[in-house]
């Protein structure tokens, strides 16, 4: 029986950074059901970002119901969400660092709320809009896809999908592909148009001290290309899953040492202490394995 491969931007990012960590988290028989929640090993900074996202969704849901937040309530909710995240981590954090993280979160959140689309929603310029659940998945072929936007806003007969990234990576060639995955999700979910021209997708992410908005206009061709790339990812994940079951020792390691530094598996991974040496040892092991195999066949 083939494993169920699930695709999301988080999983894809981990798969590209470290195939071994992806397998241990999502493909190994001892893995959890797969929804990523390894809070215990996350850095305080990452927990702050998670807390911000949680509060953003809560505030948007209240805004949809016509409830306004004061600055004092926002500060309280951010503090509560951050403390809740910290309660589930094994890392200790000093009070001064906690307060500094809270200041960062309040500052970023204040700037985020000034974004054009949020201001338009607050001013009731758009009558039809929804806060969506990012954990809602769809089946596309034999793959399960997690690509829901955070917001769907109907503006002049076109659906605008918005995804918020609390910390954006530098721009990359796959940005449009990942954004178009929201359209693939919508077409298979139901309740949205099937024509690609009925959508516009936006990603709003924090990068270099500001909230930046990237906008893409999907076409039939660009969405089809996105599906091909998504399917390529899923097939590669499936192949690694099969390979890991046969021989865990040869699974590819991380591409960069900094990936290992924040990895929850670093204490039981060959690359956890020195990635360069671990790669060299893995190469020697592979050569030895091939040599033994060829002698056995001979």
Secondary structure, 3 states (H helix, E strand, C coil): CCCCCEEEHHHHHHHHHCHHHHHHHHHCCCCCCCCCCCHHHCCHHHHHHHHHHHHHHHHHHHHHCCCCCCHHHHHHHHHHHHHHHHCCCCCCCCHHHHHHHHHHHHHHHHHHCCCHHHHHHHCCCCCCEEECCCCCCEEECCEEEECCCCEEEEECCEEEEEEEECCCCCCCCCHHHHHHHHHHHHHHHCCCCCCHHHEEEEEEEEECCEEEEEEECCCHHHHHHHHHHHHHHHHHHHHHHHHHHHCHHHCCCCCCHHHHHCCCCHHHCCCCCCHHHHHHHHHHHHHHHHHHHHHHHC
